[in-house]
Amino acid sequence: MTIQNKRLIGIVLTAAVLLLIPFLAMRFTDEVKWDRRDFVIMGVLLLGTGLMCELVLRVVTKTAYRIAICAAILLAFLLTWIELAVGIFGTRFAGS
């Protein structure tokens, strides 16, 4: 198995483990109130971010460009996540 395939498996497994955290938290507390839509959206965000960074690692050859592009992807992920959670920009997608 090549390193690239191991990274893909790692991305998928990491997304699954991160999605297990709120799922398990829902079982033990009433503070976490996610529905299926929340899990799907977060799964798409996690997998999309991981797969875009993987694409950058496969295509871009210069290390400085790799770091810059992956940092921009991660920043976009974080801003989207924050907007969906608490609504820092006040869009119609903002959380409550």
Secondary structure, 3 states (H helix, E strand, C coil): CCHHHHHHHHHHHHHHHHHHHHHHHHHHCCCCCCCHHHHHHHHHHHHHHHHHHHHHHHHCCCHHHHHHHHHHHHHHHHHHHHHHHCCCCCCCCCCC
